[in-house]
Amino acid sequence: MGKKESKMHEKNLALVEGAFKKYYFDHFDQIHVPPRTSEREFGYQKFNLGMKRHLAIKNDQDLHLLLMTQIPSDVYCSNGYYSFPNLPMAEKDWKEADLIFDLDAKDLNLPCRKDHTCIKCNNCQNTSIYQTTCPNCASTKIEIKSVTCQNCISGLKKEVKKLLTILKEDLGINNEDIQVFFSGNEGFHVHVVNSQYQTLTRERTELIDYIMFKGAIPESFGFTKQNFSKTSFPEPDEKGWGGRVSKAIFNSKAKRTKAIQQILQGGYSVFNSRLEKLQNTIGIKIDPNVTADIHRIFRLGGSINSKSGLSKILCKDFVDDFDPYLEACFIDDEETQVLANCPVQFKLKNKKYGPYTNEKISVPKYAAIYMICKGLADAS
């Protein structure tokens, strides 16, 4: 299935770059260089152009100048710390790196996904509801487009809360060293700074496996084939994965005795099978490649995500009623005309838009920018 995205047309580019420049001028208070700035690598991308990285930025003033002169589509900063961040990778002299976790709605595979996902054909440019081939020309060269969904956000919040519990209770990370960001599109980024895990390199894969509950076996909980029937199961309220596994398998104290008897009768292989099935249900759904990469440059907090026109913002008080599609939408509401071809409905700033079928419409600029960034509308 094709992943190549088409370049932005001239009219679209003028409208989007103008909106981005206004955002960076009006809302620069949202964007700051991170701590230890001089040790980090920065990078940016412009619409229709490639990535420019290995940049050194000294302070907020330098960052502001870059944003206003280059009008980037996306801005990035390394999670790694280097002696020479502006040199080629082999010469940077890596020191350590923050832990970053990326949780994306598509990885939850929720049933609602099909209701807010559509496709755009790279061959004939036709847009339609989600299917594996273009209904117009039968091409498989398609881009998958997904729009806002509060149900997906609710599912992600649960994953983030589970991750925060593991980071604090299991890994001993201080609450003040954890930052939760909305990604600016359909996910959350969790940053961990100043932790005892900063200098981990290849060992990060073991940390990832633990968080994702990957590769768990009976021995992980003190069980072996030789002493299986003599080992006691952890209590559901026990800290760590032992308690979580016990709670997931036994469901309630009333069913606990019977469930334990069934597993003991089945033996080691039955318990091992139950653990394998649990990996997809109680493990945290993070992107392992992101956390493992100690040289990645990551979207800068406060910057705009070019896939949506929404901003990556810090969730200062991560609560259930946090609404990213209201709080991360900073583009103004000036009425803007677009030719929209968006076959699914989406919601921004508490207002619903779409579906649209090749319709010339007038909508607030934030909705116009959102659809253009998604490839579901063109400036008219």
Stockholm file with secondary structure:
# STOCKHOLM 1.0

chainA/1-380         MGKKESKMHEKNLALVEGAFKKYYFDHFDQIHVPPRTSEREFGYQKFNLGMKRHLAIKNDQDLHLLLMTQIPSDVYCSNGYYSFPNLPMAEKDWKEADLIFDLDAKDLNLPCRKDHTCIKCNNCQNTSIYQTTCPNCASTKIEIKSVTCQNCISGLKKEVKKLLTILKEDLGINNEDIQVFFSGNEGFHVHVVNSQYQTLTRERTELIDYIMFKGAIPESFGFTKQNFSKTSFPEPDEKGWGGRVSKAIFNSKAKRTKAIQQILQGGYSVFNSRLEKLQNTIGIKIDPNVTADIHRIFRLGGSINSKSGLSKILCKDFVDDFDPYLEACFIDDEETQVLANCPVQFKLKNKKYGPYTNEKISVPKYAAIYMICKGLADAS
#=GR chainA/1-380 SS CCCCCCCCCHHHHHHHHHHHHHHHHHCGGGCCCCSSGGGCCEEEECTTSCEEEEECCCSHHHHHHHHHHHCCSEEEEESEEESSTTSCGGGSCEEEECEEEEEEGGGGCCGGGGGGEEEEETTTCCEEESCSSCTTTCCCCEEEEECCCHHHHHHHHHHHHHHHHIIIIISCCCGGGEEEEECSSSEEEEEECSCTTTTCSTTHHHHHHHHHTTTCCGGGGTCCTTTGGGSCCCCTTSSSHHHHHHHHHHCSHHHHHHHHHHHHHHCHHHHHHHHHHHHHHHSCCCCHHHHHCTTCEEECTTCEETTTTEECEECSSCCTTCCHHHHTCCSCCCEEEEEECCCSCEEETTEEECCCSSEEEEEEHHHHHHHHHHTSEEEC
#=GC SS_cons         CCCCCCCCCHHHHHHHHHHHHHHHHHCGGGCCCCSSGGGCCEEEECTTSCEEEEECCCSHHHHHHHHHHHCCSEEEEESEEESSTTSCGGGSCEEEECEEEEEEGGGGCCGGGGGGEEEEETTTCCEEESCSSCTTTCCCCEEEEECCCHHHHHHHHHHHHHHHHIIIIISCCCGGGEEEEECSSSEEEEEECSCTTTTCSTTHHHHHHHHHTTTCCGGGGTCCTTTGGGSCCCCTTSSSHHHHHHHHHHCSHHHHHHHHHHHHHHCHHHHHHHHHHHHHHHSCCCCHHHHHCTTCEEECTTCEETTTTEECEECSSCCTTCCHHHHTCCSCCCEEEEEECCCSCEEETTEEECCCSSEEEEEEHHHHHHHHHHTSEEEC
//
